Amino acid sequence: MKHYLKYLLLLVIIITNSCTNLTSNKAQEEDEKAFDTYVIKNVNIIPMTTHNEVIENAIVLIQNQKIISINDTIPDGAKTIDGKGKWLIPGLIDMHVHSVSHVNFGKSSPTQGATFFFNSQDMVTPYVINGVTTIFDLNSNSSYFALRNEIAIGDVIGPKIALAKLLNGGNDVGHVNTPSDGRQAVRSAKADGYHFIKTYTHLNKETFLAIVDEAKKLELKVIGHIPKAFEDRLEEAFVPNFSMVAHAEEFARYWRKDNSYKKALEYAKMAKENNTWVVPTLTVMDWINKQSKSLDCITQLSSLKYLHPIFQDKWINHNKHSKNSSPNYSVYLDSLVNFNNKLVRAFKETGVPIVTGTDAMCSGVVPGFSVHDELELLVEAGLTPEEVLISATRLPATWLGIDKKTGTIEAGKDADLILLNSNPLDNINNTRDIDGVFVSGTWLNKSKIDSMLSDLASRNNESLGKYKWKKRRTY
């Protein structure tokens, strides 16, 4: 009997401990998932405010997705992050991306939805693990509003997304070719919830000017290409509310035979007088130039594995920059790259605000990773590391009108932050040396970042060969 009681007691203890461990593990998982109070200790803050004085060995309190305080009282129970020897900067902003969401590659019908579906998390993971916490999509549709909602409710860990409606001229369905149609398209975009309009290359002069004017009346900012119609009189495109030029090459394509620094200054003064900002997007032109010479730059791209296989196939097997290349074209692209660098220096000298954008999802331009490429190219073009960081944080937040939420490290701002192992003011490449990222208050440590990348690469690798770009209309 005694042996039986001992056995029974031992069994109870084992079961109790097992239940306790299961409960403890479950509680820990839920706690990690729902944790809302963090403190970063002994970190060096580069706040990116106007004065931007580094705050050394600081304490940052984050609660309910917000920066609560800097160097103030720490509440009990906060999860501690060791920031000793590390550097904290605001999350980066990519001001020129093309998002990916569910799409219908085939014919439409009254009840037809998307025919090709992407994993929403996979599409935005490359941004967040690179510290890109806000993106500006310049060719949006209704599916991107849905993606933004998935992020907002917490189903997807992703960046803030600003959306622009693209308006173009020409014969395709939906294009606008008269001032009245242009104005109506702007009104429709406003009604659909857009805050920005993107103008494109084939608009005629009258329609472009009407779009910009109507957008101004409706308090929508305009960013975009300089239409070809203004080739002979470029200055006529610079009217109030044409607020940002989407590429440096929008100027470069009109240089005629003068690609001197003097010409670059002429263009920069044109933008400055109209209070027009610029997104140089140096990285996309750099990639176009490299692809025109060899596709090795794509096939050997280390970040290619983080791209969905259908786009990997497109970039390698249906690459228009490689297919249409010629010696003359390569020489022309070399000259564009060179002139773009002159333009950046001219913008800086003239005081034209420069913001960071990459044209992500153009071939070679891998989302998230490309922002660090752009930062590096901007430094090579003549900006200081501090100026480049400003172009990727405070300035774009200001232009987008979200500077009360993000763009600097201050109490009251959203917790969009990057913890770096090295000082980016010493070397801009240090923005790649990421120890962790806060995305709207969600903490991704190095282990989590590595896990997210590994899982994404594995899923893409398993699907290699399954999806072909030329067969997309059959899916």
N, C-alpha and C positions, 0 to 999 in steps of 0.2 A: 504494500500500500504506500509505504514511504517513497519507494522508487517511482511509483506511478505519480504521486503528487509532485516529486521533483521534476519528472518529465513534463508534467502538465504546466508547471511554473515556468520551466525553460521555454516551452512552446509559446506561452503567453508573452514572455519577454521578447522572443524573436519576432513574433507578429507585431508587437507594439513598436519595436525599434524599426521594423520595416515600414510600417505605416507612418511613423514619425519622419523617417528619411524621405519617403515619397512626398509627404506633405511639405517637408522642408525644401526639397528640390523644386516642387511645383511652386511654392511660395517665392523661391529665389528667382525662378524663371519669370513669374508674374511681376516680381519686384523690378527685375531688370527691364522688362518690357514697359512698365508704367512709371519708372523712376522720373521724378520731375524736379529734383533739387540736386545740383552739382556745385562743387567748388573747385576751381583750378587754383592751385597754390604755387607761389614763387615763380610766376611766369612773367616774361618780358612782353609787355603789350605795345604793339604798334597800332595806335587807335585809328589812324587815317583821318583824323579830324583836321580842321584847317591848320592848326599849329603843329599837330602831329608829333608831339614830344613823347619819346618812349617812356613808358612807365615800367620801371625795373622791379623785379621780385614782387609782383603784385598778386592780389587775391581777387578772383572774379567769381561772383555768386550768380548762378543761373537757376531760375525756378520758373516752372510753368511756361517753358519755351522762351523766356525773356532774360535779358541781362538785368539783374536786380541791382547790383552794386559792384563797385570796384574799391577794394581796400576798406571794407566795412565789416560789420558783425556777421559771423557765420552761424547759421542755425544748427541745432542738433540734428543728426541723422542725414546730413548731406553726403552724397557720394563724392569722394575726394579724387581728383586727378592731379598727379604730380607734374607740375610745369617747370621744375627746376632746370635751368639751362636751355629752356625752350622759348619759342616766340609765338605770340598769338596775333593773328591778323583777321580782318573781316573776311567773310566768305567772298569768293570771286564772282563776278558777273560777266557772262558772255552775251554781248549785245548784238550778235548776229548768228542765229542758229536756224536750222530747219529740223523740226521735231519729226519723230516717227510714231505713227499710231495705226490702228486698224484701218485697212484700206480695201476698196473694191477695185481690183486691177482689171476687171472685166466690164461687161455692159451693165448698165443700170436698168432697173425695172421698178415699178411702184412699191414692191415689197422687199426689194433686194438691199440687204445691208452689206457690211464688209465681207469680203471673201478670203482675206488674208489677215491673220491675227498675230499680233506681237505680244509678248509678255511686257506689260507696262513697266514693271520694275527693271527688267533687263534694259529697256530703252533709256532709262534715266540713271541707272547705276554708274556708268562712266562719268557722268557729271559729278555726282555727290562724292564719290570716292576721290575725286581730284579737287575737292573743295569748291566746286562751282555750285553755289547755292541759289543763284538766280540766272534765268536765261530769258532772252528776248527772241521769240519766234517771228520770223518775217515773212511767212507764207502760211498763215493759219487757216484752219477750218474748224467745224464744229467738234470734231473728235478731240481736238486739243483742249477745248473747254472741259470735256469729259476727263481727260488725263489730269488736268489741273484739279478737278474735283476729287479724283482718286487720291491725289497727294494731300489735299486739304483734309480729307476725313481719315487719313492715316493708313489707308490700304497700301499705299506706295510711299517709300521714302524717296522724295525727289525735291528738286529745286522749286522756288517760286517761278511762275511762268507769266511773262507779259506777252500779249498777242497783238500782232498787226495784221490788218486785212490788206492783201496785195491787190492793186488795181493796175491793169495794163490795157493797152490798146491793141488793135489788130482784129483778125477775123474769127478767133476762137470764141466759143460760147462763153458769155459772161464778161467779155472785154468791153470796154467803154471807149467811144470814139467821138462823142459830142459833149460839150460842156454840161448840157442838161442831164445826160446820162451819168456823167461823172459826179455831179452833185447828188443825184439820187443814190448812186452807189455808196457815197459817203454817208448819207442819211441812213441807208439800210445797214451799213456797218455799225453805225452808232446804235441803232435799234437792236442789233444782234449782240451787243455787249463789248465791242472792240473799243479800245482806248487809243489806238494808233492806226495810221494808214501808211502803207508802203506803196510808193509810186514806182512804176517800172519803165523799161527801156522804150517801149513802142507807143507810149502815149503821144498824141499830138500836142502842140503848144497850148492851144485853147483849152483842151480837156485837162491837161496837167494843171494849168493855172486855176481853173474852176475847182478842181479837186482840192488844191491847197487852200483856196479861199473858203470853200464850204467847210473843210475840216477846221479851219480857224474859228468860224462861226460856231461850230459845235464843240469847240475846245478839245479837238483831237490833234495831236502832234503828227507831223508828216516826216517820215524818213524814207529814203529810197535812192533809186538810180536817177541820174540826170538823163532825161529822154534824148534820144538821138536827134530829135527835131530841133534841139537847141545847139547843135554842133557849131553853127556859124556865129551864134550870139549866146555864148554860154552864160553871160551875166544876166540874161533875161530870165533864167530859171531861178535866180536867187531873189525870191520874193518872201515877204513875211509869212512865217509858219512853215517854210521849207526848212525844218529844224535840224536835220541831220542827213549827211551823205553816207550811203551805206558801204562804199568802198573808196579807197584812194584812187583806184584805176578809173573811177568815174570821171576824174579829172584827166588822168593820164591818157585815156583813149582819145582825147581831143587836142593833144599837144601839137598836132601836125608835125612839123619837122624841128620844132624847138623843144627839146627836153632838158633845157638848162635849169639851174637853180633859180635864175631870175624868173623863168616861166612858172616854176613851182610857187615862188613868192607871190606872183600875180594871182594865181588861183587861191592861195591862202588868204590874201587880202580880200578877195571876192567873198569868201566864206565868212571871214571875220566881220565885214561890214554888214552882213545880213544876220549875224548872230547864229550862223549855222555850224553845228558841231560835225565831227567826222569820226567814222569807224574805219580805220585803214584796212583791216582784214589782210594784213601782210601774209599771213600763213597760207591762205587759200591760193594766192598768186604764186607763192613759193612752191607749193605742191603742184600746181598746174605746170609750172616751169620744169620741175624735176620729172614729172610724168611724160612730158613731151620728149625727153631725152632717153628715159629708160623706165620700164615698169618694175625694175628691181626695187625701187623705193617703196612700192606698194607690197610686193610679195615678201619683202624682208621687214615690213613694218611690225614692230613688236606689239603694238596695241591692236593690230588687225583682228586678233582672236576675240576681242571684246565686241565685235560688230556682228550683227546677225548674218548668217551664211548667205542669204540672198543678196545682201549688199557686198559681201566679200566677193561673190561671183561677179557682180556688176562691175566693181572696181578693177578686177583683174581681167575678166574676159570680155567686157563691153566698155572699155575705157576710151572715151571719145578724145581725150587729150593725147593719148598715145596713138590712137588710130588715125587722127587727123594731123599728126605731126609732120613737119618738114624742116629742113635747115633754116629756111627763111622765117618760119613760125617760131622756131627756137630762139633765133636772134631777136625777134620782136619781143618775145616773152622776157628775155634777158634785159632788154631795154625798159620794159614795164616795171620789172622788179627794181631796177636801178632808180627809175624815176619815182616810184612809190617811196623809196627811202628818202629821196630829196624832198618829197612832199611832206613827210613826217617832220623833217627838220624845219621846213618852212612853216608848217602848222605851229610848231613849238615856238619859233621865232616871232610869229605874228600874234600868238596868243589864242589860236583856235583851240577850243577844248577837244581833246582826243580821248576816245573811249575804246576799250578792248572788245573786239568781236572777231569771230573766226570763220564764219560761213560753215559751221559744223554740218556734217553729212555730205558735203561735196567730197569727191573722191580724194582720199588722203587725209581728210580733216576729221579725225576721230573725235566725237564729242568728249568734252572734259579734258582729255589729254592735249587737245589742240590749244587750249587757253594758255598752257605753260609754254608751248611753242611760240604763240603770239607775243607773250611777255618778253621772251628772249629776243625775238626779232625786233620788237620796239626799242629795246635797249641797244641792239646793234645799229638801229637806224638813228640813234642820237638822244633818246630819252634816258634819264637817270632811273635807277631802280625804284626810287621813291615816286617819281612821276608816273612810272609804269603801274605801280601799285594803286596810285590814285585813279588812274585810267580804268582800273578793273574793280574798283570798290566805290569810293565816294562819288565820283563824277557820274557814272552810269545810274546810280541810285537817284541822284539829283535830277538827271534828265528824265528818268522814268516817273518821277514824282513819288518815289517810295522811300525817300531819304529819312523819313521819320521812323521807318521800320528797320532799315538795313543800310549797309554801306560804310558804317563806322562802328567802333567799339565804344559804346556809351550806355549808361544805365537807361533802361526803358526800351532799348532796341531789341529786335528779335535776336535770338541766339543763333546767328549765322556766322560761324567762326572756324578758323583753321589753326590747329596747333602744329607748328613746324619745329623740326629739330635744329634748324640753323637759321641765321639771320638773313632774310631776303634783301635787306638794305645793303648788305655786303656783296651779295651775289644773287641776281634775280632767279637763277636756277634753283636756289634753295626753296622756292615755292613748291618744287616737286618732292621735297623731303618731308612728307606729311606723317605726323605721328597720330593724328586724329582729326575728326571733323564734326562740328555741330551743324546739323541741318534743321533749321527751325526748332531748335531745342533737342533734337534727337542726336544722341552721342554715338558716333562710330569710331571706336578705337582702332589701332593698327591691326589687331587680330581680326576684328569684324570686317575691316576694309579688305584685308587679304582673302578672307573667306568669301566675301561677295564677289571679288574678282575671279577667284578660282572656280566658284560655282558657275559664274557666267561663261567663262572660257570653256568649261567642261560641257555645258549645255550646247554651246555653239559648235564645239568640236564634234559632238555626237550627231549633229544635223548637217555636217559638211557633206556636200554632194546631193543632199536631199532636195534642196531648193535651187533652182536656176532662174536667173533673171529673164532669160528669153522665154521661159515657160510661165511667167508670172500671171498671164491672162487666163491660164488654164486652172489655176488654183481656186 
